[in-house]
Structures are given as structure tokens and as C-alpha cells.
Amino acid sequence: MTCEGCSNAVTRVLHKLGGVQFDIDLPNKKVCIDSEHNVDTLLETLKKTGKNASYLGEKSVQ
């Protein structure tokens, strides 16, 4: 993700999937997702944007 267009594409596909809460960190090119879906489903959904996506692990809560 490098621009608002990319961010909008991610937002669009995740809203279509449903059951997802997310926060886009455009400067760091990351999306933090809280979802009822498994990682594979989320990655396949994000690939629909035409961008590469990878799982970086769970976010630490402090």
C-alpha cells in the first residue's frame, strides 16, 4: 500500500468480506485486522486488490 487508492481498495474488499474490524497504517504499509475469519481467508481477500499481502503475526497488546 503506497497511496489512498490502495487504502481504498483494501477497505472495499474487507467491507465486502464482512465480520472484520481493521486499521490501516498507510505510512508503514500495514493493516491490523480483527476478524472472525482465518488468516488464509483474509490473505485471499486482500489479494483481490492486486497487491501482495503477508501475515506478520498477532499484534501485541500492552
N, C-alpha and C positions, 0 to 999 in steps of 0.2 A: 504494500500500500504506500503510494507516494503522493496522492492528491485526494481532493474531495470527491472526485469521480470514483476512485477506488473505494473510499469510505462509504459512499452512497451505494455502490454495488454490494458490498458486504452487508450493509444494513438491509437492503432489499431482500437478499437471499435468506438471511437469518429470520426476518419477519415472516417470510413465506413458510419457513420451516415450522415456526411456532414453538411455544414452550421454551423460549430462550431469552435470557437477560444477558446483555453484553455491554462492554465499554470499549470504545475504540481509542487507542493511543496512537494517533497518526504520526507524531514526531519519532516514536520508537518503532513504528510499523508493526504494532501488536494489537490483538483483540483478546480481551479477557471475557470468557463466556461462562455463564452459569446456566446449565441446561439439564433437562431430563433425558436428553439424547446421549448416546455413547460417542466417544471420540471419533470413531470411523464415520459415523453419520455426519457429524459436524464437519469433518475434513472433506468429505464428498460434497457436502452442500457448499462449502467455501470454494471448492474447485470450479463451481459453476460461474464464478466471477471471472474466470480466465487467469487467475493468479495462483501462484504456488502457495500452499499452506502446510504448516507442520505443527505438531503438538510439542509444546515446550515444557509441559508438566503442570502440576497444580500450583495455584497461587498461594503463597504463604500468608497466613493471617496472623497478625501480631497485635 
